[in-house]
Amino acid sequence: MPTRLAFDSVVKEFPGVRALDGVSFTAEGGQVHALMGENGAGKSTLLKILSGAYSPTAGSLEIDGQRHVFPSTAAAIAAGVAVIYQELFLVPEMTVAENLYLGHLPARGGVIKGRQLREDARRQLAWIGEDIDPDTKVSYLPIAQRQLIEIAKALTRGARVIAFDEPTSSLSSREVDRLFTIIRDLRARGHVILYVTHRMDEVFALCDAVTVLRDGRHIKTFDGMAGLTVDDVIRSMVGRDLKNVFNYTPRPHGGPALEVEAVTGPGLTAPASFSVAKGEIVGMFGLVGAGRSELLRLIYGAERRTGGQVRIEGRPLPAAGPRGSIEAGLVLCPEDRKRDGIVPVRSVAENINISARRHHATAGFVLDRGWERANAASHIASLSIKTPSAATQIVYLSGGNQQKVILARWLSENVKVILLDEPTRGIDVGAKSEIYAIIQQLAARGVGVLFVSSELPEVLGLADRILVMRGGALSGALARGEAGESAVLKCALPVSG
């Protein structure tokens, strides 16, 4: 296949930051080309230049030999480019058909041709294997179908270059298989597919080539997958070997830090009882819908318990919601950090200090500016948070650095138990290694750690003990020595008959 897409010495600068520094590489038609790198490597910035959302400071790109510097997203669409982001750009209150042809609806004399619109939509939906009523509002569809609608929309606009940004982050395994089938079909039709993901298994299952960015620079392009290993890709991404990404270290455990006794509430189908010792790391695994996040929220007090009791170091947790939990030394890093974990319009320093500042404010409301500066600076340094300054809005940080800021917030408190819900979701392998190290450090200090993860290797590699949930109830508890993939999955999978 001829070269369909080429980036030529692309530079993008923001005030005080060079996000891209002379990036050049090519992608061929009829291949799936992975774009990989740590958070902050420049992947998202490059996709925004491809989509026309950003204009490059220098450099350009070529599609089918024609040079482009897109001044707008409309110009990129006209040139045959589509970027499908994690946050889908559909209009929920419009129908499937209207979303598919938004911007080029079939009309005569200003009146939309409803019958033609529906027929065209049915043909496009049939191409992606979806039997959806074109008159259905998008708001009624699950996330997997919305994503397929986004792909179909791109094809109605004649897209020849299609980029996917972490497309499987909210999909089940069956939905991922369906997406891969469509992507392979697009590849067979000669499209250029750029595929951004942190998931190595997806890269090796789907992709034909891999380009690695690091610190805004093009590091290497692997033109084929033959002989390529995960270690090769990781080494290019992080600039060093990560032979043991978990770096598990046994440590002594103390008395009970967290005791959960017959807790019931929304999302659970049976009372939950277990404990976490001081200095112990307990992993919780289960399939989507097993009730893991719901249980964490019930323990923390974000959802009201209908029965049972939670104790922190032997003392009953007051039924005062999250505020009472924090005062007792129980904290939660939520699954959706952008929605529930950060204050996006505030600075890194404010996000770190927002909880513990109450202990240092005069008369409860006059902030101690000296403590605020020193505390933020200390945690930025100790956790290696990559940020231009403490005053930078947190929304501009990568996902891994946002997660470190949330951890810094709770490290500013007198933490006895920390609950972590999918602590490394959407985070690159280098940042994952740093998060794992922080979790190990917390446990070494005697903090009880309970974390939920959908990644079984993560649970097996990090936890001292594993709890398994199935159908809203605890279905197993395994010590590290007896826990293997088959044993955990046996507890997690539905029981037939």
Buried (B, 14 or more C-beta within 10 A) or exposed (E): EEBBBBBBBBBBBEEEEBBBBBBEBBBBBBBBBBBBBBBBBBBBBBBBBBBBBBEBBBBBBBBBEEEBBBEEBEBBBEBBBBBBBBEBEBEEEBBBBBBBBBEEBBEEEEEBEBEBBBBBBBEBBEBBEBEBBBEBBBEEBEEBBBBBBBBBBBBBBEBBBBBBBBBBEBBBEEBBEBBBEBBEEBBEEBBBBBBBBBBBEBBBEBBBBBBBBBBBBBBBBBBEBEEBEEEBBBBBBBEEEBEEBBEBEEBEBEEBBBBBBEBBBEBBEEBBEBBBBBBBBBBBBBBEBBBBBBBBBBBBBBBEBEEBBBBBBEEEBBEEEBEBBBBBBBBBBBBEBBEBBBEEEBBBBBBBBBBBBEEBEEEEEEEBEEBBEEBBEBBBEEBEBBBEEBEBBBEBBBBBBBBBBBBBBBBBBEBBBBBBBBBBBBBBBBBBBBBBBBBBBBBEEBBBBBBBBBBBEBBBBBBBBBBBBBBBBBBBEBEBEEBEEEBBEBBBEEEEE
